[in-house]
Amino acid sequence: PVQLVESGGGSVEAGGSTRLSCAVSGYLTSRTCMGWVRQIPGKEREVVASVYSYVGPASYAESVKGRFNISRDMAKNTLDLQLNSLRSEDTAMYYCAASSTKTSSIECLLPSVYNFWGQGTQVTVSS
């Protein structure tokens, strides 16, 4: 099975930056998605960033485009998310997620495509 373990996050001031990292173990086939999904209480889960088939292409939610950057390090087997220009509305629990089902890249921004999840890491942005 695939295991995902997040690290990073914490409290950040508005306008600041932080970095999340996800250690990946287990085998993921090609033509699948990996991503970062956030959950704000009372709101739908949102895939903020994803990569398709190991290292790309990357996709971003409109709400974070230009501010967040996802990267996959195949040598270290990690999936990282750099969060810049943070806003109070970015406060959420962030989950690393992966899919085991072959899909197309356009589906990688759909939360329903993911079936492996990490335990989550909290990011709190204070204004």
VOPAGU-2260 file (C-alpha; in pm, 1 decimal, decimal comma):
REM VOPAGU-2260
SITE   aa  ch    i         X         Y         Z
SITE  PRO   A    0       0,0       0,0       0,0
SITE  VAL   A    1      95,0     361,0     -45,6
SITE  GLN   A    2     176,9     561,8     266,1
SITE  LEU   A    3     192,9     939,5     277,8
SITE  VAL   A    4     338,6    1135,4     569,1
SITE  GLU   A    5     320,6    1515,0     572,9
SITE  SER   A    6     548,4    1757,3     752,1
SITE  GLY   A    7     576,8    2132,9     769,2
SITE  GLY   A    8     301,9    2388,1     810,0
SITE  GLY   A    9     222,3    2565,6    1134,6
SITE  SER   A   10     145,0    2932,1    1196,0
SITE  VAL   A   11     246,0    3195,2     942,1
SITE  GLU   A   12     176,0    3566,6     911,5
SITE  ALA   A   13     -21,4    3692,4     616,1
SITE  GLY   A   14     207,4    3758,4     321,8
SITE  GLY   A   15     456,5    3501,4     443,8
SITE  SER   A   16     561,9    3163,6     310,9
SITE  THR   A   17     585,9    2807,7     428,0
SITE  ARG   A   18     666,9    2471,6     276,7
SITE  LEU   A   19     490,2    2138,3     314,1
SITE  SER   A   20     657,1    1809,5     238,8
SITE  CYS   A   21     508,0    1464,5     190,1
SITE  ALA   A   22     718,2    1150,1     222,4
SITE  VAL   A   23     586,5     885,1     -16,1
SITE  SER   A   24     633,4     512,8      29,5
SITE  GLY   A   25     491,4     233,6    -181,2
SITE  TYR   A   26     444,1     202,4    -555,0
SITE  LEU   A   27     244,6     438,9    -771,5
SITE  THR   A   28     199,8     355,1   -1134,9
SITE  SER   A   29     222,8     607,3   -1415,4
SITE  ARG   A   30     -78,7     806,2   -1543,0
SITE  THR   A   31    -200,3     866,6   -1188,9
SITE  CYS   A   32    -230,0    1181,1    -981,3
SITE  MET   A   33     -60,1    1312,2    -670,4
SITE  GLY   A   34    -170,3    1630,4    -505,8
SITE  TRP   A   35    -228,7    1854,6    -208,4
SITE  VAL   A   36    -585,4    1886,6     -88,7
SITE  ARG   A   37    -705,0    2132,4     173,4
SITE  GLN   A   38   -1004,2    2119,2     398,8
SITE  ILE   A   39   -1155,8    2427,4     558,8
SITE  PRO   A   40   -1424,0    2349,8     818,6
SITE  GLY   A   41   -1767,8    2383,7     664,9
SITE  LYS   A   42   -1635,8    2391,3     308,9
SITE  GLU   A   43   -1577,3    2135,9      34,4
SITE  ARG   A   44   -1234,7    1979,5       0,0
SITE  GLU   A   45   -1024,7    2160,6    -257,3
SITE  VAL   A   46    -733,8    2020,3    -456,0
SITE  VAL   A   47    -497,7    2316,8    -454,3
SITE  ALA   A   48    -219,2    2159,6    -660,2
SITE  SER   A   49    -147,6    1832,2    -837,0
SITE  VAL   A   50     104,7    1657,0   -1058,5
SITE  TYR   A   51      25,2    1393,3   -1316,3
SITE  SER   A   52     223,4    1079,3   -1389,5
SITE  TYR   A   53     511,9    1129,8   -1145,2
SITE  VAL   A   54     649,0    1471,6   -1242,0
SITE  GLY   A   55     393,4    1658,8   -1443,3
SITE  PRO   A   56     207,2    1838,0   -1578,1
SITE  ALA   A   57     114,3    2037,6   -1270,1
SITE  SER   A   58    -229,1    2187,0   -1216,7
SITE  TYR   A   59    -341,5    2450,4    -968,8
SITE  ALA   A   60    -669,9    2573,2    -829,7
SITE  GLU   A   61    -752,4    2927,8    -935,6
SITE  SER   A   62    -744,4    3034,6    -571,5
SITE  VAL   A   63    -370,4    2958,2    -540,7
SITE  LYS   A   64    -241,3    2998,0    -894,7
SITE  GLY   A   65      73,4    3210,1    -899,3
SITE  ARG   A   66     124,6    3173,2    -523,3
SITE  PHE   A   67     171,1    2798,8    -463,4
SITE  ASN   A   68     416,4    2566,8    -634,1
SITE  ILE   A   69     408,2    2187,5    -630,0
SITE  SER   A   70     715,4    1978,4    -693,9
SITE  ARG   A   71     796,2    1608,6    -700,2
SITE  ASP   A   72    1141,6    1485,0    -607,6
SITE  MET   A   73    1173,3    1134,5    -746,1
SITE  ALA   A   74    1516,8    1079,0    -587,5
SITE  LYS   A   75    1389,2    1159,5    -236,9
SITE  ASN   A   76    1039,3    1029,9    -313,7
SITE  THR   A   77     869,9    1338,4    -178,1
SITE  LEU   A   78     591,5    1567,6    -291,6
SITE  ASP   A   79     639,4    1925,7    -177,3
SITE  LEU   A   80     417,1    2231,5    -176,2
SITE  GLN   A   81     564,0    2580,2    -150,1
SITE  LEU   A   82     306,5    2828,6     -24,1
SITE  ASN   A   83     384,0    3196,4     -87,4
SITE  SER   A   84     194,7    3522,7     -35,7
SITE  LEU   A   85     -26,1    3350,4     216,9
SITE  ARG   A   86    -368,2    3488,8     301,0
SITE  SER   A   87    -598,4    3428,5     595,3
SITE  GLU   A   88    -828,9    3231,4     363,6
SITE  ASP   A   89    -546,6    2979,3     307,4
SITE  THR   A   90    -589,5    2863,3     668,5
SITE  ALA   A   91    -680,2    2495,9     644,9
SITE  MET   A   92    -575,3    2139,2     705,2
SITE  TYR   A   93    -358,7    2032,9     413,6
SITE  TYR   A   94    -347,5    1670,5     302,8
SITE  CYS   A   95    -107,8    1493,0      73,0
SITE  ALA   A   96    -302,9    1259,7    -153,8
SITE  ALA   A   97    -241,9    1004,3    -427,7
SITE  SER   A   98    -452,0     803,5    -666,2
SITE  SER   A   99    -388,9     442,5    -768,1
SITE  THR   A  100    -628,8     443,7   -1061,4
SITE  LYS   A  101    -504,2     538,5   -1406,2
SITE  THR   A  102    -674,6     857,6   -1510,1
SITE  SER   A  103    -626,8    1162,0   -1728,8
SITE  SER   A  104    -444,6    1471,5   -1615,0
SITE  ILE   A  105    -757,1    1688,3   -1623,3
SITE  GLU   A  106    -903,8    1481,8   -1339,4
SITE  CYS   A  107    -620,0    1555,7   -1098,9
SITE  LEU   A  108    -801,7    1860,3    -953,7
SITE  LEU   A  109   -1097,0    1643,7    -848,2
SITE  PRO   A  110   -1083,7    1531,3    -482,0
SITE  SER   A  111   -1276,5    1214,9    -573,2
SITE  VAL   A  112    -986,2    1078,5    -778,9
SITE  TYR   A  113    -767,3    1029,8    -470,4
SITE  ASN   A  114    -780,2     713,8    -262,1
SITE  PHE   A  115    -463,7     743,9     -51,3
SITE  TRP   A  116    -436,2    1020,6     207,1
SITE  GLY   A  117    -185,4    1141,5     461,1
SITE  GLN   A  118    -281,6    1240,7     813,8
SITE  GLY   A  119    -283,5    1611,2     731,5
SITE  THR   A  120     -91,3    1913,3     853,8
SITE  GLN   A  121    -242,7    2241,7     971,1
SITE  VAL   A  122    -153,0    2575,1     816,4
SITE  THR   A  123    -280,3    2880,4    1003,8
SITE  VAL   A  124    -234,9    3224,9     850,6
SITE  SER   A  125    -273,1    3519,9    1084,8
SITE  SER   A  126    -343,2    3870,2     962,5
